[in-house]
Amino acid sequence: MVFPIQIPDDAPFNAEQRAWLNDFLTKALSGAKPDNIAAAPAVPVTVLYGSQTGTAEGLAKKLTKTLKKGNFIPELRDMASYDRAALADEKNLLIITSTYGDGEPPDSAMELHAWLMSDAAPRLEQLSYSVLALGDTSYPDFCKCGIEFDTRLAELGATKLYQRVDVDVDPDAPYAEWSSAVIALLAPPADSASHESATVAEDAEEAGFSKSNPFPAPVLENRNLNGPGAKETHQIALSLVGSDLAYEVGDALGVYPLNPADVVDEIIANLPFKPSAVMLGSGEEVSLRQALIQHYDIGSLNKSILQKWQAKSGSPFLRSLVLADDKKAYDDFCWGRDLIDLVIDHPADFTDAEEFVSILKKLQPRLYSIASSPLAHPGEVHLCVGIVRYTTFGRDRGGICSTFLADRVGPEIQPRVFVHQNNAFRLPAEKKTDVIMVGPGTGIAPFRAFLEERKATAAAGRNWLFFGNPHSATDFLYQDELSGYFSEGVLTKLDLAWSRDQKEKIYVQNLMLHRGAELWDWLQNGAAFYVCGDASRMAKDVDQALLSIAETHGKLSAEQAAAYIAQLKKEKRYLRDVY
């Protein structure tokens, strides 16, 4: 494989490298064999990642592995443990970072991000860099963290090696584009063969079941954990026998859903063209119906789809919406609506199926925190899934994947799954370490797995769980199991917050504050603190409660408390699996 290389004036090559490249290209283009291939100096590269659920970390490791097979000296660094003083001496920096919550940096990137945005950050004229930003256009502030790193490095005088690439959920194609480009710009042309062999090796490693080749998992159990009432949370047990898939507690399971066939049929019935086959990106040709059920997202709208739809529609309302280009107006319209609403209420004149699907996003897998330990359930993986159902604009709707798992899987339709590693959410290696877990609602999932693992390994450390839900009578998920662990002593402390069982709402963060003195003692004795659940509200409230406990019971100032919490994160004693 030969990569096209253009060497701009500000390309990140020193005089020796530039002379080598010029000599190589001159001889290569003239047909002569370059005589200085072996003399090419190795290129130092630092790969720096900020990861919340493990995706950015996985891509960073993949890139580092590729660089090691070429003429590079790569160093892989987690932003959480990166020595920021080293930034002033870096030559080539490749950043891969996600964004989560309301446009926030991942936990591992927060400290470096705050420092880099401050006046304390140094000038970086010596640095060449590029950013791969991971995000999701379904959320506000798409790729904000990556954008801010990119913009700030440029402000500090660094040279952009290659344009930032923003990833909308599925990183495979954008990562391939970005990594090939930066490697081509950093590497001598002769090293392209090494890059090609590295890519082939990585493709070979994908053999077996994986994200690109998911395993059809038989359903062993599918039951509602809630009592009679509005909430519906399913315990779903899947068989992994014959898959060779392995996981650790803290990992997530990726599930590829199928869209509801009745909604797809209604969409097709209201399209202005005769349905025909469509060509997928893989080169496979399938019917429009199969494509909409299995391959395209019909359950969410965003600004990009509305703009493309309006171009084919005569809807005066959509035209005014697009012309106004108001974020709140877009969000208000998209809330509670799906693709079917555009098809029915704002017809568009697509000429054929290919043109129609070209404006749609790919249907993405959903990641669920694994709720089981492989030691407790060999050959199985368990999920704890909140089923989303609601009615808007006169139509019953639901979460695409949650209703798929609750209603549509069975002997003939098996969910296609893969394991998503999350090294940023692991139990302490030292089994004597105490563990504090905060997981209301379906946030209990990984902590059920933690407790199973701690019991199976006879971990000596104490375990403290904060769990909450609206009503104790109907929403005490895994009540028998947790009560059993408490009776056995596996669960040392169990604090329960029932928000609707009394006039005053009580949440897990309220119980944390109530138990603040003891919680502080646990932390002072080296306990690890874990949070799983909603990122926008619960996780922020828990974080504030932890800061308050540090101030009140640790006698720290607000600044000292913030520094203490930051140190917990750096030591990987404060870990979050939030979404």
Secondary structure, DSSP 8 states (H G I E B T S, - for coil): --------TT-S--HHHHHHHHHHHHHHHHT---S-STT---EEEEEEEE-SSSHHHHHHHHHHHHHHTTTEEEEEEETTT--GGGGGG-SEEEEEEE-BTTTB--GGGHHHHHHHHSTT----TT-EEEEEEEE-TTSSSTTHHHHHHHHHHHHTT-EESS--EEEES--HHHHHHHHHHHHHHHS-GGGHHHHHHHHHHHHHHT-SSSSSS-EE--EEEEEE-S-SSS--EEEEEEE-TTT-----TT-EEEEE----HHHHHHHHHTSSS----EE-TTS-EE-HHHHHHHTB--S---HHHHHHHHHHB--HHHHHHHHHT-HHHHHHHHTT--HHHHHHHS-B---SHHHHHTTS-B---EEEEB---TTTSTTEEEEEEE--EEEETTEEEE-HHHHIIIII-SSSS--EEEEE--TTS---SSTTS-EEEE--GGGGHHHHHHHHHHHHTT--S-EEEEEEES-HHHH-TTHHHHHHHHHHTSSSEEEEEETTSSSS---HHHHHHHTHHHHHHHHHTT-EEEEEE-TTTHHHHHHHHHHHHHHHHH---HHHHHHHHHHHHHTT-EEEEE-
